């Protein structure tokens, strides 16, 4: 099986630390290693370096090379000339892999996740590969049994059990559910049918390309032009209309199966996530840099410049200071940082992005 690590995003919800040319996956947000390096090492537990591929964009190439050095062969870098969202990234990855192995099975994983049990993660991926080989015309999704009523994740609703691979049960997929409100997520938690969707997809490369032909025919035509003439990558790829793999393919595909899993997983999607992962208790401050505080608790306080940040009476806030910008927001509104980044784009404040 080929592992595609999707690492071309910009991580706008972690602005101002995460920026277009220096995104979150290239930062050591949870420890000494970058999120990307941790993701690569995680899959190297069970897969050969030659079977690990990186999907990145051209602006990130130099920084990724510096970060990973020889962890992934340079020939396994799949470099997009421009960012066109996850459908295009996965389509291009399929072209690259299928050239090497027409029967290849692919697993897509993300570069910005935090997983505690790497061995169990790898075991589940390999079990999903077995399911794909048994049902080659199906997409296999890995779903995670929710441990609390999370409102920031999408969900997979499963139907009946259809098979078992080793100790893993396989279910048919009913539908995808968008990020729910608290009341709805509490309902989901009580039902066996609803699983967190971490966007781990396992499939035959050719099966995915066939779905592009059916559901994203314009993208498929462009991908085939690139396949027939690799030198046209720059000119053709820029013509793609961006769309996520979720909206473009997954929500339209009929033949899908789901493997429920139980490994500890966190999507490092916004600043509140970091505080929750790193804090020993809810009231602990999480601090990077220099901080002195009075009666301040439950905050995430990051200084990237060496300046002292002093606080009085702050509770449950995000405070992030870089050379170019300072962000201050309530922890429970951390998801809205993406909207703030969109506003910066509207006002043409590109130097801060």
N, C-alpha and C positions, 0 to 999 in steps of 0.2 A: 504494500500500500504506500502511496505517496502522500506526504503531509504537506499541505499548503498553509503556511503561516501568513495570515492577512495582516500586513503591517504598513499599509499605505495611508491610514487615516491621519487626521490632524488633531483629534482629541480636543475639540473646541470647548467642551464643558470643563476642561482643566486649564483654561486660559486664566491668567497670563503666563503661567509657566509653560504650557503647551502651546506651541506656535507652528505655523505652516511648515517651516524648514527645520524645526527642532521639536517634534511632537512628543506626546506623553510616553509613547513606547520606547523612546530613546533617553528616558530619564529614570534615575534610580529612586522612584517614588516610594517603594516599599522596603528598600534595603540598600545594599551596596551595588547590586547589579541593576541594569535597566530592565524594564518590563519585557522588552524584546529578548534580551539575552536569557532571562529566566524562562521565557516561553520556548526558546530553542533547546535549552538544557532539559526542559520537562519532557519533550518528545524524544530527545536523544536517549532517554532511559530505555526506550523500547524499539527505536527505529534507527537505521543506518543514516549517517550524514548524507549519503548519496540519494536517499529517499526523502530528504527534507528540502522544501523549496520556500523561497521568500517572495511574497508579492508586495512590492513597494512602488513608490513613484520616484521619478528621476531626481527630484529635489532632495530626496533623503539618501541617495545612494552613497555618497561619501561618508556621511555620518554612520550609516549602517555598517559599512566596511570597517570603520574605525572601532565600532562597538563589538562586532562579532569576530573580527580577524578571520581565523581559519575554521570557525565552528561550522559554517555552511560553505560548501564549494561555490566559488564565484559563478560557475556555469549554471547554478541553481537559483540565481537571482532572476526574478521575472519583473522587469522594470517597465512601468507604465510611463509613457511620455507626458501624459496629463492625467489628473485625477478624474475618474468617471464613475465613482461609486462601486459597490461590491459586486453587482452583476457583471460588469465589464471586467473587473479584476479576476473573478472566478472563470469567466469565459476565456480570457487570455491564458490563465493558468492551465485550463483544460487543453488548449492548443499546444502548449509547451510540453505537457506530460504525455499527451496522446502521440506526439511525434516520436517519443522514446518507446512507448508501450501502448499499442492500440487497445489493449484490454485492461488498462490501469484502473485501479480503484483509488479514489481521492478522498481524503478527509480534510475539511477546512477547519482550522483553529485560529483563534484570535490572539494577537500579540499583547493585549492589554488586560488579560485575566490573571487572577491570583488563585492558585490551586494548591492545597496542602499535600494531598496524597497523589504524588506523580505516578506511582506504580498502578494504582487503581484507575487513574485517568487513562493510562496507556492500555490497560487490560480492557477497559470499556471500548476504546477505539478499535482494538483488534476484534472484539466481539461484534461490533457494528460492521466491520469488514466482512466477517463470516456471513452476516445477515445479507449484505449486498451481493455476495457471491451466490447466495441461495436465491435471492430475488433481484436479479441484475437489472430489471426494468423499473425498480423502485428506488426512491431516495430514502435513506435511513437517517432519522434525526435522533440525537441524544437529548433526552429531557431529564431534568433534575427534579427530584421530589422536593417540593418547597418545605422549608423548615420554619417559616414565619410568613405573615401576610405582606409580602413585598409589593409595593405599588410602582416601582421603577423598572420592573422587568416585563417582557412579553411572556405569554404562556402558550403552551401546546395543550389542546384538549384531545385526549385519546379516547378510542372506542374499545372494541373487544380485543382480547388476546388472540393472536393468530398463530403464534409459534413460540419456540423457545430455542435459544442458542446457548449451549452450556447451561449456566445458571441464570442467564438473562432472559427475561420474558420480552416478547416483541408484540407490540400493539399496532392496530391500524390507527390512523390519524383522522380525527373529526374536523378540527379547524384550528386556526391560530387566533389568539386573543391579544388585543393591544394592552398596553399598560393599564391596569384597572385602578379604580378608586379603592379606598381602604375597605369599604363595606363589601365590595365585590371580591377583593383579594382575600378577605376573611372567609367568604363563601368558598372560594377556590381551595383554600387550605384544608377545609373539612371534606373535600371530595377527592377520591383517588384519581379522578379523570384529568386533573389539571396539574401540569408540570411547568417549571420554569424553562424558558427557551434560551439556552446559552449560545445558540447559533453554531453548534457543531453539526456539520452535515457530512454524510459519507455516501458516496455514489460512484458509479462507473462514469468515467470521463465522457464516453460517447453518449451515455444516457442523458447527461446534463446538456451536451451540445444539441441533442435531439429536442430537448425541451426549449432551448433557445430558438431553434427553428420554428417550433410551434407557437411559443408565447412571446418571443422577442425577435420576430423575423428580421427587422432592420438591423439589429445588433448582430444577428447570425450572419447576414450577408457580409457585413464588414469584417467579422471574424474570419470568414472563409476567404475573403480577399487577402487578409493578412497571412493566413495559412498558405495560400498559393504564392504569395509574394512577400516574404518577411521584411523586405526593404521598405514596404509601404506602411510599416507600423506607425510611424510618426504622423503621416498624412491621413491615414484611414482612422486610426484610433480617436483622433480629435473630433471626428464626425459623430461619435456615439452620443446619444442622448442619455445622460446619467440616470440610473435607477438602481435601487437596492435589490439584492438577490431575493429578499423577502417579498417585496411587491412584484418584482418582475417575473419570478419563477415559483417560489415556494408556495405562495398563496393560490397559485393557479394549477399547480401540478396535482394530478389525481392520485397517482400511485406513490403513497408515502407511508413509511412505517416509523415507529418510535421505540427506542430502547430506553426505559427509565433507569437512571443511575443515581448514586448516592454520595459521590465524592464532594468534599468541601470546595465551594467555588464562589468567587466574587468577581463581578465585572467592575474593574476600576474605571468607572465611567465619569465620576465627578468628585468634587472635593469632599463631600460628605462621606463617600465610600472610604476614602483614605482615613478619615478620622475614626470611622467605625472599625476598620480593620486593625489600625495601629493602637487605638486606645485600649488600655487594660480594663477600664470601666467607662460607663457612659459619661461620667463627670470629668474624666481625665482630659487635660489639654494635650494635643499632639503638636510638637514644636520642632521646626527645622530652622536653625539659625539662633539668634540671640533674642531672648524674651524675658521680661520681668513683668509680673502681674500681681494685682491685688484683687481678691474676690472674683477671679475669672476662672470659669470652668466650662468643660465641654466644647472647647474651641479647637480649631485647626489654625495654627499660626506658622506660616512659612515665610522666611526672609531669604532671598537668594542673593542679596547684596552685601550682607554682613552688618547692615544697620540694626541697631537695637529696636525692637518693637516692645513698647510698654503699654499695658492695658489695665484699666480699672473697671471692675463690675461688668465685664463682658461675659455673656453666657451663650453657648451654642452658635457661635459665629465662625465664619471663614474669613481669615485675613491673609492675603498672599501679596507679597511685595517683591517686584523684580526691578531691574534697571529702568524699564520703560513704563511700568504701570503698577497700580495698587488696586487690588480687588477686596471689597468688604461686602459680605452678604450674609443673611441668616442661613444656618446650616440646612434648614428644611426647604430652602429655595435654590439649592445648589444646581438643580437641573436647569434653571433658567439662565445660567451663564452662557449657554449656547445662543439664547435669544440676544444676550448682550453682545456677543461676537457678531451676530447678524446685523445688529444696529451699528456696530463699528464699520462693517462693510458698507452699509447704506450711506454712512456719513463719510466714506472714502478715507477712513483713518487706517490705511493699509500698513503704515509703518509700525503699528501696534499689534499686527497680526502675524 
